[in-house]
Amino acid sequence: MAQFDVHRNTGKTRRDIPFAVIVQSALYDGYRRRIVVPLVRTSSVGAITNPRLNPTFRIKNIPVVLHPLEIVSVSPDRLGVYVGTLAREGDVIINALDELLSRAWG
């Protein structure tokens, strides 16, 4: 499992949230948890008011939006099958996390 790997969501929310992307640095692979951000179907999300916080992607031909406000820590065995990587979009994902954590002043 690598940073920006995309896995199927096996939980009860999988209809609206078909995938999750690992955002955790490989420096912490020794820990028993992974930090992931849900990839929500765009059809399940209202208007995107801040595309920097909520960039959109296409995974397995499904349009999805990154939802960093739903970031979560999971056990690796709770992640579904690997379906691809968003490594080429790594800067976009990190910018979204930066927007959430350090750019929202006030």
N, C-alpha and C positions, 0 to 999 in steps of 0.2 A: 504494500500500500504506500503510495507516494502522494506528496502534496499535489493537489488539483486532480487527483483521480476521482472519477464519478462512479458511484455505485447505485444500484437500484434500492429504493426504499421498500423494506419488507414489512413496515408497520401498517397500522390501520388507516393511516393518512395517505397511503400510496396512490390513491386515485387522483387527488389534487397535488400531491407532492411525490412524483414518480422517482425522483433521484435526489441524492445528496452529494456534495463535493467536499472532499477532505481539504481543509485549509491549514492544518497543523504542519509546522516545519518538521522536516526529517530529523532534526536535532532531538526531537522528543519521541521518536519511534519506540524507544525502550519502555515508555509508559504503557499502561494497559488500556488506555482510552485514546480516542481520536476526536478531534474537534472538526465538526462538519457543519456546513450551511445547506439548508434545504434549497432545492431547485423546484419551484412551484410552477405548475402549468400557467401560462399567461392567461388562459381562459378562466382561471380561478382567482385572478388578481384584478382589482379595480385599476383605475388609471395610475400609471407610473408617474409620480410627481417629481422624482429625483432619479434620473437614469444613472447617475454616478453611484448612488447607493444600491440601486436595483437594476443592474445590467441584465440584458436578455441574451440567451443562447439557444441553440438548437441541439438537442441530444436525441439520438435515434429518431430524428425527424419530428420531434416534439418540441414546440417552442416553450421555453421555460424562463423564469426570472429568478435571479439570485435573491434570497430573502435573509439578509444578515441579521435582522432583528430576531430571527428564530434560531440563531446559532446554538449548537448543543454539543455535549460531550457524549460519545457512545463507545461501547465496547466493540472492538473490531468484528467480533462474531455476530453482531447485530446488523452489520452492513450486508446488503445483498450483493449479488454478483457485480463484478467490475464491468462497466459498459463503455468506458472511454476515459479520455483525459481532457482537461481544459488548461493544460500547461501553456499553450500558446496564448491563452487569455489570462495568464497569471497576474499580469500587471493590472488588468481591469478588476480582477477579484480583490487583489490587495488594496487597490484604490477604494473599493467599496467598503472594505473593512476599516481603512483609514478614515473614510468619511464618517463611519459609524462611531469609531472610537476616539479620534483625535481632531476631527474637523468640525464637529458639532459643538461649538463653543456656546456656553450659556446654559 
